[in-house]
Structures are given as C-alpha cells and as structure tokens.
Amino acid sequence: MRQFECLWVLSALVLIVAVSAGASGNEGMERQIRGDMDMTTIENSRLSLGFDLGRGVELVSIVDHCDGHDYLGEQAPEGACRSFLAYYLKDAAGEFTPYSGRDHLEVTDATVSKAGDSLHIEARAVSAPLTFVLTCVALQGETAAICSLRVRNEFEEPTFLKVEWPLLQWIDPKGDPEKAMGAVPIEIGGFGPLHEHIPLKMGVNPRVGQATAFNSLNVGAIFDPAGRGGLFLAAVDAAQPLQLVGVDAHSVVGNGVVLLHPHEEVTFPRMAIGVHDGDWRKALDYYRENRTPRWAFPNTPAWLRDAGAVYSTAGVGAGAIYMTVDIQARLKEQIGSFDNLPRLLEQARGLGTDVVYVVDHYGGLEEGGITPYMNKGDYVPRGDMGGPEAFRRGIAEVHKLGGRVVVYVEPFIVYPRSQVGKANGEAWSIYKLDGTPYEHYRGYFSMDATNPGWQAHLAAVAHRLVAEYGVDGIYLDSYGWQCNWPFTRYNDPTPHSGAEWNQGVLDTLEAVRRAVRSADPDAVVMTESYNDFMHEYVDGGLDASFAWLRAINDDRIVASPIRYAMSEANVFSNGRDINGLNQVFAAGHNLALDAHWLPHADYVRRLVQIRKRYKDALVSGAQAYQPKTESDAVAAYFYQGAKHQIITAVNIGETAYEGRLVLRQGEAESVWRALLTDETITTNTDPAKPAIPISIPGKGLRVLVRHTCIQKM
C-alpha cells in the first residue's frame, strides 16, 4: 500500500457500492440506528465523502483535505437532488422511466465503521421490487477509489434496468468554473473546455437507454487547467464497460443497462472515484495502473504496426474518417481490372506506405441493380474486374513488389438478396424486443453477433479471402459503433441483453482472427473504431474524431488520452485538410490516406517516413507528457523511445506562433533538430524551466528530434 503526499501524488477514496437483498454489516463495523444516520461522513487522510440519508441516498460532499475544497460545494441550487444513484425501468411502451435515489430509495438500515472510514447502507426501491445495499470504504494510504454494484430483481419476469451510478452531480471544480476542462477518451480525442462544450460522452440511444458505442478508455476527469486539482471517475475491472463514463459541466456519471431475470442478482464492473493534483493525466495513470495487468494485446505484425499509414480506394463506405472524403472513386473506375492492383500500391507509396485497403472488391447483383459495395454478405471477387483468378493474380503482384492488401468485410448487416441473405438472413438476424425486425440500415438484415452460424460464415469468408486469394488482412466495418443492442431472435421472444450482444461481438472477432491466422500467421484484423473493449482481438482500427465526432472534439485534437495511456493502440485517422492531418500525426497516430491526399504527396510522404524511421518513439514509445505552450492553439507532445526523443508541435490556428515549448526539468541546454525545416534549436540554460524557442506557421507542424538521436532522412 503506497503512501502519498498531498501536493504531488494522486490519492483517492475507495468507494464500494453494492446492491443486493438483505446484506448484513461487515466485519469490524459498528451497527447504528437508521435514524442517527441522516448525515454522515467517511474519510481518510486525503478525502472525505458526505452522505445525506434523510431522503434516500445522496452524496452531498467530496472534500479534498489538501486545501479543503468541496467538489460538491457551491454549484447546487437550494433543494437540488444529489442522488448518488438513479435507476430507470422500461415501461410497456419501451421507454425508460427515471427514479432518483433520493425520492425513490428507502434506507432500511445503515452502519458505520468505528474508524469512520466505512459506511454500509441497506435500502429498497420505493417504485419497484428491487433491494439495495451500498457500502462505502475510505481506505487510508490508498490511491484508488473502488466502486462495485450488485442489483437484485424480485420481479416475476425479466426486467431491463438502467442505472446511473456512480452519479456525481453539481460539481464545483477548483479554479474558475468557466475555465474548467474535461477529458474522456473518445476515439483519439475527447478533451476540451466544459463551459462551451457539448458533453464529453457518447450519445445515448433513448430506446436502448445507453450509448451504442464505447469510450476508447472508460475514464473521465474534470480539472482546473491552472493545476489546482481535479476529480475523476474510472472503470477498474476488465469486464465490459457497462457503466460508460461521461462528463459535462456539472456532473461525472457512469451509465449502463442490464437485463435482470426473475430473482436474479447482477454485479456491475467496479468503478473508481478519486481526486488528483490538477494534471488530468493522473486519472489516466490510475486507469492504466489498474487495467495494465489485465491488458493482452495481439501480436500485430510489423508490416501493419510500423506502416505509418494505410491507403484506401477512398469513400464508398470505407468507414470512420473515410466517410468524410469527397472523392467517391470506386475500385473499377480507378484500376479497371484486379490485374492492375499494383497501381494502388504505386499511389500508396507516393504517400509513404506499402499497405493498400481495398473496399468494393466483391461482386454486385443484377437482381435489383445492386452495386458491388451494397451487396454485403458473400464477398466473392467481382466478375467485372476479372473474377477470382484476376484477384489472386493482382494480389500476388502486389506481394512481389513488397506491398500488402487489406480488404473490406461487413459483419453487421447483410443484403437480403445475397446468397447468405437468401439462405439464412431471416434466421440469423436480430429482432427488436417487440419481435419486429431491426433495420439499422434500410433494406438490410442486422445480423446476430451471438449466432454460431453467422460467426462461422464470417470466419469462413475471412479464411477464404486470406487462404485462396492471399489478402493480408480483413477490415471489419461497423462493430466498434454497434454495441449494447438488446434483442430477440427469429421466432423466439426471449429477450437478450446488450451485454450478451457485446460478448457476441468479441466472440465473432475472435473467430475471424483465428480463421485468418490459421491461413497466414501474419494476417491481421482491423475494425471501425479502436477501444479497450475490443483491443485484445484486433490489430488496428479506423478513427472518426474528425468525422461524426467533430462536435465533441470542437473540430480539433489538442490532446490524445488514448495515446498517452495506451501506447499499444494502433489507430489510423486523419482530418479533412492538412491542418487536421497535422493534428493526428502530432498526437501520435497513423494516417488513413486516399487519393484526396495525392496533391500533397511530398509533404505527407515525409511525415509517414518520419513516423516509420523514428518508430521506437512515435509508434511504440511513451507519450511522456505535453510541453506547455503560450497559446491555446498550439499543442505539443514529447515522445520517449528506446533510442530517440521526439517532440511534435502543431499550430491549429491561422496565425503563426512565435513562442516557447516549456519542457520538464533536466532538458536545459539540450539540442534539437527540426526535421521538416532542417533547423537546429537549443533550449535555454534555465534548469528549472527549460524551454525551446520555436516558430510554427499558421496550421503548421514541427517535428523535433533530440540532437544525439538524429538520423539522416
């Protein structure tokens, strides 16, 4: 158990919340009468939590003992509800009805430990046959805050229950509330000011009761940018991110939905609450320290891991950032025949990469006039480009030239007139809870990720593409953005939970991965999106930060929480222009390229070459910290590799930046080479505040390598 100092080390409160029927007091706890417990506080040497049990269960204070600041102190209006837990029940119309933990929970018993660091509460729902036990423990010397939750259902039929928990409301951040910042890892971004920002959280589907996509990492923080302190909520367990963390200007909350069968008890994955010294990365440090022992990354081959970029045939539903590309060039219009696939490799190499991502490689249907891309299901090489033999020859030629080919497969939907659609689409698809078909995309079956037949079909398709035609990887579209779906099956009204769906997605990814690796040990699986939920099963993912997440990111990336916390993340992204491309590169990620970037080939190629040459820092190295700048429009990153130290600095604004990059102590009088301008720059001589003088044009990028690490380009 580690000790801490208030000013420097992250500390926390351990908070355990359980929900079950008739639990008894814990060992060492002193039983007290319910009526004496209306107001109670538990604490350790760093933090205290105050609860009001007079009406239900409210969390009314979180006090940081370093300076006495109460994070729930001054923002709440008189009489405002500050429930620590809220629950929602699904009605006959399929809508979720909310019940607050203040007005719809009745505390039946409560105990507090002799040391004053543990609280145990027994309660029942006023509006439903649910029973609760909440236990809160503030352990001395700990730097973690752990929350666990169990729910017991006394209904006589299955019940969908939505829970908002832990629920931290009416937050009063340190410093100026108008300048409060938030961080929730969403794709490669999820960072920004809260007062002028839409919430930093995945949007909730009202019929599902939760988001249908996951955070990159399930952690969220509110903090003062001046460094005076902050509050965070983080997942701890390796289980599915059931309680998805979200942040807005007034709250931090976990949100999730479970399906409770009659008399069933469900345990939620543990959550954590903590305070930190103002550096929001301390929240990520906590998350990483608790999650790293459970992380297991695939053995991604170097040809993808170190590629620097992929080159796609562009648009046409290629996924994520490619959906924003104006160029809608279709494969046949680009190369005519599969025998000409090496032309795509030539274009890719003009941008610095050897990896080609081919989308509409499979045949269309004369029946209904369906274009190749729209005929999802069978994935037979299209006859109008030479068919299977030409496909095989073209890929072989790409291999002879040293290139790699990744191809598109859609696991989520199937066209009804495809062969698999006609044979099994109805039986293998999912249905709404009322028994009507899901139609996430009009005119398509939404396929059941838990169905063994569908899993086997996808695995067979992937194996055939690798074994018979020689493709090097499979890109599985959609799955990263299709999570948490409750469903029924064909002619079977039994309800199934979003958690079951999610497990089916993982099982499908695992089946496809086994299939391609059995055909070629160096074959890869990629997905749309990349997150902690799926990372064990995929070798890379496409990002949508500058696509449909533009609003969340305010159309800019000035920090990348996932790159800081998970250097193993293999994400491919881009912006809509060079400014966006520079931001993605600076933040430490691979580029997703297409013909749109060919006019900028010389510049883009140089960036990809830099990423590949200094891969120990930019690809595999730690994003150690972000040097401070003198402008909100300039973001900088410091990468520490086994051999090299790299600094990237991007100017998002229109105006040139003439200022400093402030480094950590120990970097005084270090010498750096600017790789894009071939300048040599030396830091100042102040050992306490070493800084690099730097000039960055509007919307420009600088890449610096420490002098002892320089290699000739």
N, C-alpha and C positions, 0 to 999 in steps of 0.2 A: 504494500500500500504506500503510495508516494505522498510525501508531504508537499506543501505548496506555500508560496509567498504571495500576498495579495496583489502586489503590483505587477507580477511577472508571469505567474503560472496559471493556466486555466484551471478553474475549480468548478465544482458543481454540487448539486443536490441530488441525492439518489431518491427517486420518487417512484414507488411501485404502486400501481393501481390494479386491483384485481376485482373481477365481477363474478360472483358465484352465489350459490344458495347456502345460507346458514353457516358461514365460516366462523370459527372460534378465534379468540385472541391469540396472538403469537407469544412464544416463549419469552419471558422477561418483560412482558408488557403489563402495566398496572391498570386494571379494569376501572373504568369510571362511569358514572351515571350519564346517560344521554343528555339530560338537561343541563349538565355542567359544561357541556362541550360546544355551546353555541359559537364561541370564538376561541380558537386555539392556534398556537404557533408551534412548529417544529423547526429546529435549526441545528447547524453545525458552526464551525468557526468562521466560515466564509459566507453563508447564505441562510436565510430563513424564509419559510413559507407560512403564510397566514390563511386560515380557513374559517369561513362562517358556515356553521351547520344549523343555524337557526331556521333556515328555509332551504331544505335540500343540501346540496354540496356546492359551495362557491369557493374559488381560490381568489382571495382579495388582496394578497401582497406577495411580492417576491423581492426581498431586500438583500442587496449586496453589502455585506458588512465592511468591505474596504472603504466605502465612502458614505454608507447609509442610504444610498439611492434605492427607492422603491419603484420597481418596473411597472407596478400596477397602481401607482400612487395618485396621479392628478388628472388623468385624462377622462375617467369615467364620470358621466353625469350623475347627479343625485338620483339614487334609487336604481341605477343601471344594473342589469343582470350580469353576473360574472361567474356563470356556471363553469365548473371545471370539466364537465361532461354534458353533452347533449345527445339525445337519441331520437331517431326518426323511425316511424313504422309505415310500411307500404299499405295503402288503402286499396279498396276494391277497384278503384279506377287506375291503379298503378302509380299513384302519386305518393311521395313521402311526406308524412305529416310530422312536424318537429315538436319535440318536448324538451324543455330546458331542465338541466339538473337542479335548478333552484326550485321551480314550481312543480316539477313532476317526478321528483325523487323524495322519498320519505326516509330519513335516517332512523333506524330502529335501535342501533347500539353503536357505541364508539369507545375506543380505548386509546390511551397514550402511554408511551414508554416512560419509565422512571427517569431516564436521561433526557427526556424531552426531544428526542430525535426521531421518533416513530409515531405514526398515527394510523389507527385501524378503524375503519368505518364499515358498518353493515347497513344496507339500505334496500329498499324495494321501490319498483316503479309504481307510481300512482295510476298511470294510464294503461298499464299492460301487465300481464303476468310474467314479470322479469324480476330477478333478485340480484342484488349487488353487494360486493364487498370491496372497499377501497382501502389500500394500505400505503402509507407514505413514510419513507425512511430517509433521513438525512444523515448519511454516514460521515464520521469525522475523517479528515485527511483524504477523502476520495476526490477524484477529478472527473467523476461521472455522475450522471443523473439517469437512473434506470426506471422506466415505467412499464408495467405489464398489466394486461387487462383480460379478464375472463367474463363471459356472459352466459347466463343460464336461462333457457327458454322454458316456461311452463305452459305455453300454448299447446293445444292438441293437434296442431297442423303446422306445416313448415311456414316460417316467417322470415321475410327479408328485413334486416335491421341495419340501419345506417347509424354510425357513431362518429361524432366529432369529439376527438379526445387524443391527446391532452389539448385542452382548449384554454389558451392564454389570451384573455380579452382586455381591451382598453389599455394597451401597453403605453407606458410613458418612457420613451427612450432617454438615455443620457444625452446631454447637449441640447442643441436646438432641434425640436421636433420637426421643423420644416426642412431640416437638412439630414434627417435620418435616412440611412441606407439599408437595403435588404439584399440578401443573397440566398437563392435557392437554385442549385444546379439543374438547369433545364436545357437539354441538348448541350451545346458547348458554351452557352451563356447563362442567363438568369441572375443578373446583377444590376442594381440601379437605385436611384432615389425613390423613396416611397411616397412622398407627398404629391408628386406629379405623375405618378406611375400607376398603370393598371396593376392589379395584384400579381405578385410573383408566384404563380401556381398554375398548374394545368387546369383548363376549363372543365367544369363539372357538367356531365350529361344529366339533365334533370330526371330523365326516365330511369337511368341506371343508378343515379344517386352519387356517383363519383366520376372522376376523370377516366377516360378510356385510353390513357397513355400514362407512362411513369416518368418521374423525375430521373435525371441521369444518376443522381445520388440522392437518397432520401434524407435530406438535412436542410434546415433553414435557419437564417440568422437575421436579427435586426441589430444595428450597431450605429454608433456615433463615428462619423468619418474622421473626427479630430482625435480619436484614440482613447476616449474616456471610458468605453466599456460597451458591452452588448449582451444580448440574450439569445439562446439558440434552442432548437428542438431537433433531435436526430434519432433516426432508427438505429437499433443496436443489433438485432438478430439477422441471420442470413435468410430468413423466410421471406415470402413475398412481401413487397412494400404495401401491406394492407392499409395502414394509416398513412396516406400520402401527405407529406408536409407542404403547407402553403403559407405565404407571408403577405400581409398587406400593411397599410399604415397604422392599423390599430390592433392587429392580432397575429398570433402564430398558432396554427392549428393542424392537427392530423385528422384526415377524413377517410373513412372507408365503409364498406358494406359487407355484411356476412349473411349467409343463409343459415338460419337456425332450424333444425328439425325438432320435432316434439321432444321436450325434456332433454335437449342436448345442451352441452356446455362447450363453448368455443373460447380458445385462448388466442388473444391477439399477439402479434410480434411485439417485443419490448421496444419502448421508446425512451428517449433520454432528454432531460432538461438541464441546462447549465448556463452559467454566466462566464464572460471572458473579459480580457483586458482591453478590448477595443479593436484588435486585429481580427477581422471576421474569419480569417483562415484558421483560427483556433477551433472554430466549430468543425471545420473540415478535418483538422488534425484529430479531434476527438472521434469523429466518424471513422476515419481511416484506421486509427489505432484499434478500434473495436471490431471493425469489419475485416481488416487485412488477414487475420488468422483464418478467416473463412473464405477468402478470395481464392479462386482457382481459375487461372487464365489458360486458354487453349495454346497449344504450341504452334503459333502462327508462323508460317514460313517467311523467310526474309524477303522473298520476292514481293510480298504484299506489305509486310511490316515496314520495310525500308523503301517503299516505292516512291514516297513523297507526294504522289498524285495518282488518280485514275483518269482515263479519258473515255468519255461516253459518246455514243451516237446521238446523244442530246434529246432533250424534251420527251415527247411521246410517252409521258407517264413513267419516266425512268426513276422517279422517286425523290422525295426531300427537296434539296436545293435545285435539282434539275427541273422541277415543276415550274420554276420561275423563268426558265430560259425562253427567250422569244423565238429562237430558231427551232422549228419543229421538223428538222430534217429526218426523214425516215431512211431506214437502212438501204433499201433498194435504190432510192434516189441518190444516195451517197456513193455506193460502190457497184451497183448493178448485180453482181454475182458474188457468191461466197468465195469464189476463187480470188477475189480482189480484197479479201480481208486484210492483207498486208498494207493496203493503202491507209487503213485506220491506224495501224502501228506507226506508219511514217508520220501521220499527223500527230499522234501521241508523242512521238519522240521529238517532234518540233517543239513540244511543250515540256519536255524533260522526263517523260515517264515511258515505261515499257508495258503498262497494263491497260488493256482495252476492255471496256464494259459495253457489251452488245445487248440491245434491248429487244427489238422486234425480229428475232431470228426464227420464229416459228410461224407456221402457215395460217392463213386466214380461211374463210369459208365462203364458197359461192352461195350457199344457202343463207339468205339474209343479207348478203353483201358485206360480211364482217371482215374488217381489215385484220392483218396479222396480229397486231398488238392486242386487239379486242378479243381474240379467240383464245381466252385463257383456259387452260385445262390439260392439253395433251402435249404440247411443246415438241412437235415434230418439225425438223428443219424445213423451211418453206420451199415449195417446189419452184416458185417463180424466180428463185435465186440459185437454182441448181440442185436443190434437194440434199438428202443426206450425204451423198458422195462428195459434192462440191463443198459442203460444210466441213466435212472431215479434211479434205484437201486444204482448204483455206486456213484452218486452224493449224494444220501441220506446217504450213509455210510460215505462219506467224512464229511458231516454235523454232523453226530453223533460223529465223532472224533474231532469236533471243527474246521474243515477246510473250505475253500471257493474255489469256482471254477469259473474262468473267461474263456469264450470261444470266439473263433475267428469268425468274420463275415467280409466279404469284401464288402464295399459299392460302390467301384469304377468300378469294372469290373464284367462281368457275362459270364460264359461259354455258348456258343450258344446251346449246346445240353442238358443243364439243363432244367427243366420244365419251369421256368420263362424265360429262354433264348429263348426257342422254342415259347412260347406264346407271349412274349412282348419285347424280346431283341431288335429287329429292331426298333420298335416304341418308345421304352423308352430310346434309346441310343442317344449320341450326334454325330454330324457330323461337319466336317470342314466347313469353310466359303465357299468353293467351292462345298459343297454338298456331298463330298466323306466321307465315314465313318472314324472316328477317330479309330486308332488301337494302343493305347498306349502300349498294350500288345498283341502280335501277336496271333490271333485266338480267341480274346475275344471282346465282346461289351464293350465300355466305356459308363457307364450309366449316364443319365442326372440327376444331383443332384436337378434340379428345377422341375422335373416331379412329379406331385402328386401321380401318380400310383406307381412309383418306391419308393418314400418316404413311401407310405402306405405299400408296400411289405416289406421293411426293418423293419418298425415298427412292422409289424405282425410277422416276423421271430424272432425279438428280444423278443417280448412279449411271443411267444410260448416257446422259449428256457427257459425263466425265469418261466413262469406260469406252463408249463406242465412238465418240467424236473428238475426245481429247481436250475438252474445255478444262480450264484450270480452277474455276470457281463458280459458285451459284450465288446470285443475289436474290434473296427472298424479300419481296416487296411487302409493305403494309404492316407486318406483325408488330413492329415497335409502336404503332399508333392504333392498334386494335387490341386493347386489353380490357379485362374486367367485365366482359359481356355475360350477363345471366341468360340462360337459355333453356329450352326444352328440345326434344328430339322428334324425329318423324314418327307420328302415331304414338307418341309417348308423352303424356302431360307432366311427367315428373320434373320438377324444377331443379336446375343446376346453377351453382353459384359462379360469380366471376372468378373466384379463386380456382375453381375446377377448370374453367376456361384457360386461365393463365398457366396452370400446370400442363394443360394440353399443348399450349404453345411451346413450352420448354421441351416437352416430350417430342413434339414434331421437329423442333430444331435439332435435338439430339439424334433423332432417327435420320434426318437428312445429313447431318455431319458424319455419322457412322457410315452412311452409304457412300459419300464422296471419298472419304478417307480409305475405305476398303478398295476403291478403284484406283486411287492415287494418294499416297500419304502426304503429298504436298498440296492437295486441293483445299480450297477454302470455302467458307460460308460467310456471306455478308447479309446485312439486314438494313431495312429502313429504320433509322434511329440506332442508338447505342446507349445502353444504360446498365446499371448494376444488377438489374433483374436478369438480363439476357447474356451478360458478358462472358459467362463460362462456356457458352455454346457457339459463339460467333467470333470471326476473325477481324471484323471491321463493320462499320456502319456509316450510312449517309445521314447528314445532319440537316435540319430545317430551320436553323436560327435566323437566317435571312429570307426564309420563305414565309410560312404561316405564323411563325413566332416573331416576326418583325416588331410587332407592337410590344410584346413582353420585353424585348431587348432594346426598345427605343431605337431600333434600326442601327445598333452599334454594339460591338463587343469590346469592352474595356477591362474585362477580367474573364477568366475561364475556370470556374470552380472544378470542373471535372478534370481538366489538365493538371491543375495543382494537386488534387487529391489522388488521382489515378493515372500515373504516367503510362500505364499499360494500355490505356484507352486508345483504340485505333480508329479515329474518326476522320471522315472525308467531308469537306464542306467548301463553301465559297460564298461570296457576296454577289450582288447584282452588278458591281462595277469594280474597278481596280481598288478603290477605297475599301470595299468590303473584302476583297481578296487579301489585301494587306493586313486587315484586322484578323482574319482567320489564320494567316501564316504567322503573324506576330504572337498570337495566343497559343501557338504550338501544335497546330493541326495540319493534316494532309489536305491537299486541294482536290476538289471534284471539278474536272475540266471537261470541255467540249469545244465544238467548232466556234462558239461565241468568243473564245479567248485566242483564236489564231492570229488576229491582228496585233495582239500583244505578246506574240510568241517569244521574242528575245528576252523580254523582262520576266515573263512567267517561267520560262525555262531556267533562267538564272536562279530564281527562288527555289525551284524544285531541286536543282543541283546543289544549292547550299544546304537544303534540308537533308539530302542524301549524304553529302560529304561530311557534315557535322552531325550525323545521326546519333552519336553517343550522347549528345546534349539535347538536340531538338526533337529526336524521336524517343529515345529511351531514357534520357536524363531527367532529373527532377526540375520542375519549375520552382526554384528555391524561394523566390519572393518577387515582388513587383517594385522596382525602384520608383521612388516618388518623383513626380514631375511638377512643374509650376503651371500646369494648365489641365483643366478637366477634359480637354480634347485630346490629350496625349497620354497614351498608356504604354508602359514599358514592362518587360518581363526578363528575369535573369534565370538562365538555364545552366545547371551544373551537370556535366557529363563526366565519364571516366577519364577523358582526355582533354576535353575542351570546355571553356566557359563562353557562353553566348549571351548577348543582350539584344533583344528586339525592341524597337520603339516605333509606334505608329501614331501618326497625326491624323485624327479623324476630321479635324476642322479644315476650313477653306484657307485660313491664314497661316503663314509659315510660323514655325515655333523656333524661337531663339532663346534657349534656356538651359536648364541643367537636368541631368538624371542623378538623383541622390542615391548613393549606394550604401551598403552596410559597412560598418567599421571593419577595417582590415584591407580595404580596397584602395587606400590612398596611394597615389603615385603609380598606379597600375597603368599599363599602356594597352590601347585597344586599336584595332584596325576596322574601319568601316568597309564592309565587303562590297557594297553597292557603289561606293564613291571612291574607294581606294585611298581614304584619308587615314592618318594616324592621329589618335586623340589620347591625351594623357589626363588622368584625374588630377584634382588639386592635391595639395600637400597636407590638408587638414585631416588628421587621423580620426577625429571624432565625427566629421561629416564629409566623407569623401564624395565627390560629385564629378560627373563628366559634363563638360560644356558641349552642347550639341545643337545642330541646325537641322530641322526637318521641314521640307516644303509642305504646303497645304496638301492634305490627303496623301502624304508621302510616308515612306518606310525607311528605317535604318536598321541594319543588322551589323552588330559589332562582335568581334571575336578577340579575346584577350591575346596580347602580343605573343606570349610564349606558345600559343596554341595555333598560330596561323599556318595554314597550308595554302599553297598557290592554287588559284582557281583555274 
